[in-house]
Amino acid sequence: MSSLLRPASLADAPVITGLLNAVDVLEIGREETDLHTVEADLRHPETDLGRDSWLAFDGERLVAYGLLWDESKGERIDADHYVLPDHQSAGARILDAMQVRALHKARANGAERAVVHLHLNVAPTVDTGLLRARGWTVVRRYHVLRRALGPGEALPPTAPAGVRVRFCETESDRMRVHELYQVSFAGHFDFQQRAYGPWLHDVDGERLDWSLVFVVSTDDLGDVGFLIARDDREAMGWIRSIGVLREARGRGLGGFLLRHAFAAFAGRGRDAVGLGVDTANATGAPELYARNGMSVHYAVDTWEVTLT
């Protein structure tokens, strides 16, 4: 039985990271959560930690954690939830508190209901019966893909005729990546349009190594795509997102950007790179990644509940 339920603060980031890594070990076999990632979550501009976060302790041990944020300014609310297997009652208390708060946030936005999304491993430590009893259902599946890298892959690929790639070095380049991001992902499941400032927070712009952000352009269309990668995860290099405008798809630009990222990480001595993909993506992304040697590391489900 948990002895304490309280809000989180930024000072709790190390103990939250410890909990998430304990969950990682149980779900995927090894620790893959970094402290800076948790700190970025706790700093989310749409989160009021005093009302949108929960920690449950058994004595001094953190056993469950929940967080809400609101990017839609409407009915959509996003959530994180982690619990150790032997402390489902603490997880249930947090779920109930999250649902009450999520509906309050949506109503404050002028919506009549809250549609809450939660991402969980396909074999999570939380008892999914607790979710189903509260009306949650699985609406989407994502794969986290991984590819091994060798030192011989450090040379960047040769650009096709009429194609150029550049690093994102200036503020104008960053703003251009933001524009390309918003257009290329429009219509994708779970995507929320974001202004430049909030988007910079979403990509952890203050910590991001912008030399690992690439912009691809063509002679006939100008800037048509981007790739955002980061090298601050202990487990592997990480490709956060890759996008190509609809009118430029089918020309091999996505694969070209991928191979640029592979070369950059291999040149830094990384032995693996990963990314996440929606298995129902209609742009051909899963097939693109498979063609470039990426395979499933683990799978994640999006759970949804509608609250009125």
QUINOR-V968991 format. One record per residue. N is the residue number from 1. SS is DSSP state (~ for helix, > for strand, _ for the rest). Layout:
((N;SS) (N;SS))
//
This chain:
((1;_) (2;_) (3;_) (4;>) (5;>) (6;>) (7;_) (8;_) (9;_) (10;~) (11;~) (12;~) (13;~) (14;~) (15;~) (16;~) (17;~) (18;~) (19;~) (20;~) (21;~) (22;~) (23;~) (24;~) (25;~) (26;~) (27;~) (28;~) (29;_) (30;_) (31;_) (32;_) (33;_) (34;_) (35;~) (36;~) (37;~) (38;~) (39;~) (40;~) (41;~) (42;~) (43;_) (44;_) (45;_) (46;_) (47;_) (48;_) (49;~) (50;~) (51;~) (52;~) (53;>) (54;>) (55;>) (56;>) (57;>) (58;>) (59;_) (60;_) (61;>) (62;>) (63;>) (64;>) (65;>) (66;>) (67;>) (68;>) (69;>) (70;_) (71;_) (72;_) (73;_) (74;_) (75;_) (76;>) (77;>) (78;>) (79;>) (80;>) (81;>) (82;>) (83;>) (84;_) (85;~) (86;~) (87;~) (88;~) (89;~) (90;~) (91;~) (92;~) (93;~) (94;~) (95;~) (96;~) (97;~) (98;~) (99;~) (100;~) (101;~) (102;~) (103;~) (104;~) (105;~) (106;~) (107;~) (108;~) (109;_) (110;_) (111;_) (112;_) (113;_) (114;>) (115;>) (116;>) (117;>) (118;>) (119;>) (120;>) (121;>) (122;_) (123;_) (124;_) (125;_) (126;_) (127;_) (128;~) (129;~) (130;~) (131;~) (132;~) (133;~) (134;_) (135;_) (136;_) (137;>) (138;>) (139;>) (140;>) (141;>) (142;>) (143;>) (144;>) (145;>) (146;>) (147;>) (148;>) (149;_) (150;_) (151;~) (152;~) (153;~) (154;_) (155;_) (156;_) (157;_) (158;_) (159;_) (160;_) (161;_) (162;_) (163;>) (164;>) (165;>) (166;>) (167;>) (168;_) (169;_) (170;_) (171;~) (172;~) (173;~) (174;~) (175;~) (176;~) (177;~) (178;~) (179;~) (180;~) (181;~) (182;~) (183;~) (184;~) (185;_) (186;_) (187;_) (188;_) (189;_) (190;_) (191;_) (192;_) (193;_) (194;_) (195;_) (196;~) (197;~) (198;~) (199;~) (200;~) (201;~) (202;~) (203;_) (204;_) (205;_) (206;_) (207;_) (208;_) (209;_) (210;~) (211;~) (212;~) (213;>) (214;>) (215;>) (216;>) (217;>) (218;>) (219;_) (220;_) (221;_) (222;>) (223;>) (224;>) (225;>) (226;>) (227;>) (228;>) (229;>) (230;>) (231;_) (232;_) (233;_) (234;_) (235;_) (236;_) (237;>) (238;>) (239;>) (240;>) (241;>) (242;>) (243;>) (244;>) (245;_) (246;~) (247;~) (248;~) (249;_) (250;_) (251;_) (252;_) (253;~) (254;~) (255;~) (256;~) (257;~) (258;~) (259;~) (260;~) (261;~) (262;~) (263;~) (264;~) (265;~) (266;~) (267;~) (268;_) (269;_) (270;_) (271;_) (272;>) (273;>) (274;>) (275;>) (276;>) (277;>) (278;>) (279;_) (280;_) (281;_) (282;_) (283;_) (284;_) (285;~) (286;~) (287;~) (288;~) (289;~) (290;~) (291;~) (292;_) (293;_) (294;_) (295;>) (296;>) (297;>) (298;>) (299;>) (300;>) (301;>) (302;>) (303;>) (304;>) (305;>) (306;>) (307;>) (308;_))
//
